[in-house]
């Protein structure tokens, strides 16, 4: 058995989605208060933390249908998070260097979660 066979991808992505949520919270918490920033901050924190929470729920699903339904939510929420990052970038609310890592991680999560959702749809 190779090391690759022993890798627990579920645990890896549970940690990655949680770490991503924390990174979003920490990065956006540094922005000053204004009505527009507050709305965007609330929305992106909600969607990013929803990704982590619903991904955890995938591993506890009681059926394949429930697992697929939760995974659909994960994909919707990570896509929404990606939208908010794009808006933040276009409005230049953050230094481009600060948002670059968040966007890269978000893009990877979008790809992985979308692929996993497709795989579940084939079951």
C-alpha positions as CSV (number, residue, x, y, z in Angstrom):
1,X,0.0,0.0,0.0
2,X,1.5,3.4,-1.0
3,X,1.4,6.5,1.0
4,X,-1.2,7.9,-1.5
5,X,-3.6,5.1,-0.6
6,X,-3.5,6.0,3.1
7,X,-4.2,9.7,2.5
8,X,-7.6,10.7,4.1
9,X,-8.8,13.2,1.5
10,X,-12.0,13.9,3.5
11,X,-10.0,15.0,6.5
12,X,-7.6,17.1,4.3
13,X,-10.5,19.0,2.7
14,X,-12.3,19.4,6.1
15,X,-9.2,21.2,7.3
16,X,-8.7,23.1,4.0
17,X,-12.3,24.4,4.0
18,X,-12.1,25.4,7.7
19,X,-8.7,27.1,7.2
20,X,-10.0,28.9,4.1
21,X,-13.0,30.2,6.2
22,X,-10.6,31.4,8.9
23,X,-8.4,33.1,6.3
24,X,-11.4,34.9,4.9
25,X,-12.6,36.1,8.3
26,X,-9.1,37.3,9.3
27,X,-8.4,39.1,6.1
28,X,-11.8,40.8,5.8
29,X,-11.8,41.8,9.5
30,X,-9.0,44.2,8.8
31,X,-11.2,46.3,6.5
32,X,-12.6,49.6,7.8
33,X,-16.3,50.0,8.5
34,X,-18.6,51.2,5.8
35,X,-22.0,50.1,4.6
36,X,-20.8,48.6,1.4
37,X,-17.8,46.8,2.9
38,X,-20.0,45.5,5.8
39,X,-22.5,44.0,3.5
40,X,-19.8,42.3,1.4
41,X,-17.9,41.2,4.5
42,X,-21.0,39.6,5.9
43,X,-21.9,37.8,2.7
44,X,-18.4,36.4,2.0
45,X,-18.0,35.3,5.6
46,X,-21.4,33.6,5.5
47,X,-20.6,31.8,2.2
48,X,-17.1,30.7,3.1
49,X,-18.1,29.3,6.5
50,X,-21.0,27.6,4.9
51,X,-18.6,25.8,2.6
52,X,-16.7,24.4,5.6
53,X,-19.9,23.5,7.6
54,X,-21.6,21.8,4.7
55,X,-18.5,19.9,3.7
56,X,-18.3,18.5,7.2
57,X,-22.0,17.5,6.8
58,X,-21.1,15.6,3.6
59,X,-19.0,13.1,5.6
60,X,-21.9,12.6,8.1
61,X,-24.6,12.1,5.5
62,X,-27.0,9.2,6.1
63,X,-27.5,8.4,2.4
64,X,-25.9,9.0,-1.0
65,X,-28.8,11.4,-1.8
66,X,-28.1,13.4,1.3
67,X,-24.4,13.4,0.6
68,X,-25.1,14.7,-3.0
69,X,-27.5,17.4,-1.7
70,X,-24.9,18.7,0.8
71,X,-22.3,18.6,-1.9
72,X,-24.5,20.7,-4.1
73,X,-24.7,23.3,-1.3
74,X,-20.9,23.2,-1.0
75,X,-20.4,23.9,-4.7
76,X,-23.0,26.8,-4.6
77,X,-21.4,28.4,-1.6
78,X,-17.8,28.1,-2.8
79,X,-18.9,29.6,-6.2
80,X,-20.6,32.5,-4.3
81,X,-17.4,33.0,-2.2
82,X,-15.4,33.2,-5.5
83,X,-17.9,35.9,-6.7
84,X,-17.4,38.0,-3.6
85,X,-13.6,37.7,-3.9
86,X,-13.8,38.9,-7.5
87,X,-16.0,41.9,-6.4
88,X,-13.6,42.7,-3.6
89,X,-10.7,42.6,-6.0
90,X,-12.4,44.8,-8.6
91,X,-13.4,47.3,-6.0
92,X,-9.8,47.3,-4.8
93,X,-10.8,46.9,-1.1
94,X,-7.7,44.8,-0.5
95,X,-4.1,44.9,-1.5
96,X,-3.8,42.5,-4.5
97,X,-1.2,40.5,-2.7
98,X,-3.6,39.8,0.1
99,X,-6.4,38.6,-2.1
100,X,-4.2,36.5,-4.4
101,X,-3.8,33.6,-2.0
102,X,-7.5,33.6,-1.2
103,X,-8.5,33.6,-4.8
104,X,-6.0,30.7,-5.6
105,X,-7.3,28.6,-2.7
106,X,-10.9,29.3,-3.7
107,X,-10.3,28.4,-7.3
108,X,-8.7,25.0,-6.2
109,X,-11.7,24.4,-3.9
110,X,-14.2,25.2,-6.7
111,X,-12.4,22.7,-9.0
112,X,-12.2,19.9,-6.4
113,X,-15.7,20.3,-5.0
114,X,-17.2,20.5,-8.5
115,X,-15.4,17.3,-9.5
116,X,-16.5,15.6,-6.3
117,X,-20.1,16.7,-6.9
118,X,-20.0,15.2,-10.5
119,X,-18.5,12.0,-9.1
120,X,-21.4,11.7,-6.6
121,X,-23.9,12.3,-9.3
122,X,-22.6,9.3,-11.2
123,X,-23.3,6.9,-8.2
